Amino acid sequence: MQTVDPSDRARSTAARAGGPPVALDAPVQVGILTEGKSTLAMVLVALVLQENVPLDISIVDTAESAVIKRDDVVFAMRLAFDRGVHCSYEHLKERNRRFSAGRLRLLDELRGPLISFMDDDIVLDPTAVRTLHGWAHGAGVFGFVSPITKNWGNADSLFAGRPHYSPGGLMYQDATVRRVLREYYESATDVLDARGPGERMWEKAFLSALFPALGRECQVRPDCLSYHLDYSERPVRHRIDDEIIQTSVARARELAASARSEEPSPGGH
């Protein structure tokens, strides 16, 4: 796993990118995609209780039975209301590509500069979002900044020596990134989708490759933790092979190259 010192490099990134710092009051927009796991309420509560960070939460539910009917989820959303955290909910009746379609639906809600995709079995440390948000505020245009995830199985080992995006990490979204993400989720068939057209992709590999291909710095923060609540000890590798990783990385580089070719050159009109 590659980690970096967060201090000077954040400022040098802003200088190289030439982008303005993210406003201190810019909310972190978190999109949670759930298939109805029993851990969802824990995830929500951990987010709602994050310290001193403006948050907006959007939930897209792909479960057969709507999770909003469960008491634990209702109580967690009531806590969000009491804490002044906007929390929206939608039940998506998609079956074949419910993961990719769910992510695409979340993008409809996540329109700000700081967005985060969260799984329904990842709990953040109470200071995690504040740590990530504080770094992002001064970083200018960046790619992503992610926490270290405990109990993540072998998911990180597939990206040895390279920064990798993990659920709960922040992505910097501008028009270029938004366009690329929408194009990806409109066409991709993820390993978590039941079925769909084309070759299988893995979101983690795609996102981890996309931002470096766009020329944007990415970090894994050693002082920021999240916890994977899947204790069944199922290795990620059982559904991921090298071909899926290579296909996902190739797609990321293809979309990044297309996006960069469409960007105006410095001083251009």
Secondary structure as UniProt FT lines:
FT   HELIX           8..17
FT   TURN            24..25
FT   STRAND          28..34
FT   TURN            38..39
FT   HELIX           40..48
FT   STRAND          55..61
FT   HELIX           67..69
FT   HELIX           71..82
FT   TURN            83..84
FT   STRAND          86..91
FT   TURN            96..97
FT   HELIX           98..109
FT   STRAND          114..119
FT   TURN            120..121
FT   STRAND          122..124
FT   TURN            126..127
FT   HELIX           128..137
FT   STRAND          144..150
FT   TURN            153..156
FT   HELIX           157..159
FT   TURN            160..161
FT   TURN            167..168
FT   STRAND          170..172
FT   HELIX           175..187
FT   STRAND          189..190
FT   TURN            191..192
FT   STRAND          200..201
FT   HELIX           203..213
FT   TURN            214..215
FT   STRAND          219..228
FT   HELIX           236..239
FT   HELIX           242..262
FT   TURN            266..267
//
